[in-house]
Amino acid sequence: QVKVVDSGGGLVQPGESLRLSCTVSGGTKIINMGWHRQAPGKEREFVANIRSSTDFVAYGESVRGRFTLSRGNVKNTITLQMNSLKTEDTAVYYCNVNNDDKDYWGQGTQVTVSS
């Protein structure tokens, strides 16, 4: 059974940084891992993901150049380094994994950017 655990959210001021982490267990055919986010009253938005076969990383337009997704030191772990945070980055961030063509989601971690 695939289990996704995401963590690392918090409250920061505009311009500051945060790092999110995600660990996947039970996945044997992981195609990609990444992050989406959802702000109140808005649809879920793609943030970034990494493809297992090539390590190619794709970013959403609103975060490109500020966020960096990378693999962690532990297998099936990824981190999302978020720099130059803006108030509009406030959302619940969800780690997601595609394993054997099925999508799995973490419970979400709240990121709040406010002065």
C-alpha positions in Angstrom: 0.0 0.0 0.0 1.4 3.4 -1.0 1.6 6.0 1.8 2.5 9.6 1.2 3.6 11.8 4.1 4.2 15.5 3.6 5.5 18.1 6.1 7.3 21.3 6.7 4.7 24.0 6.4 4.5 27.1 8.6 4.0 30.8 8.9 6.6 33.1 7.3 6.8 36.7 6.2 7.0 37.8 2.6 10.4 37.3 1.2 11.3 34.5 3.5 11.9 30.8 2.8 10.4 27.4 3.7 11.3 23.8 2.9 8.7 21.1 2.5 9.4 17.4 2.6 7.6 14.4 1.3 8.3 10.7 1.9 6.6 7.9 0.0 6.5 4.3 1.2 5.2 1.2 -0.5 5.7 2.6 -4.0 7.4 0.2 -6.4 6.6 1.7 -9.7 6.8 5.4 -9.1 6.4 7.4 -12.3 6.7 10.9 -10.8 6.5 12.7 -7.5 5.7 16.3 -6.8 3.5 19.0 -5.3 0.3 20.8 -5.8 -1.3 23.5 -3.7 -4.8 24.8 -3.0 -5.6 28.2 -1.7 -9.0 29.0 -0.2 -11.7 29.3 -2.8 -9.4 28.3 -5.6 -8.8 25.1 -7.6 -5.8 22.9 -6.9 -2.7 24.2 -8.7 0.3 22.3 -10.0 3.5 23.4 -8.3 6.3 21.1 -9.4 7.1 17.4 -10.1 10.1 15.2 -10.9 9.9 12.3 -13.3 11.6 9.2 -12.0 12.9 7.9 -15.3 14.8 11.1 -16.3 14.9 13.2 -13.1 13.4 16.0 -15.2 11.7 18.6 -13.0 8.8 20.7 -14.2 7.5 23.8 -12.5 4.3 25.8 -12.5 4.5 29.2 -14.0 3.8 31.0 -10.8 6.7 29.4 -8.9 9.4 29.0 -11.5 12.6 30.6 -10.5 11.7 30.8 -6.8 11.0 27.2 -5.9 13.3 24.2 -6.3 12.3 20.6 -6.2 15.0 18.0 -5.5 15.4 14.4 -4.3 16.2 13.9 -0.7 19.0 11.7 0.7 16.5 9.0 1.6 15.0 7.0 -1.2 11.6 8.1 -2.4 11.9 11.4 -0.6 11.6 14.8 -2.2 12.0 18.3 -0.9 10.6 21.6 -2.1 12.7 24.6 -1.3 10.6 27.7 -1.5 12.4 31.1 -1.6 11.1 34.6 -2.0 7.7 33.7 -0.7 4.8 35.9 -1.6 1.4 36.3 0.1 -0.2 34.6 -2.9 1.8 31.5 -2.1 -0.4 30.9 0.9 -2.1 27.6 0.5 -2.3 24.0 1.6 0.5 22.1 -0.2 -0.1 18.5 -1.1 2.6 16.0 -2.1 1.4 13.6 -4.8 2.8 10.5 -6.3 1.9 8.6 -9.4 2.7 5.0 -8.8 1.8 2.5 -11.5 -0.5 5.0 -13.1 -2.4 5.6 -9.9 -2.3 8.9 -8.0 -1.7 9.1 -4.3 -1.9 12.2 -2.1 -0.5 13.3 1.2 -2.6 14.9 3.9 -1.4 18.4 3.1 0.7 21.0 4.9 -0.3 24.6 5.4 1.9 27.4 4.2 1.0 30.9 5.2 2.9 33.9 4.0 1.8 37.1 5.9 3.3 40.2 7.3 
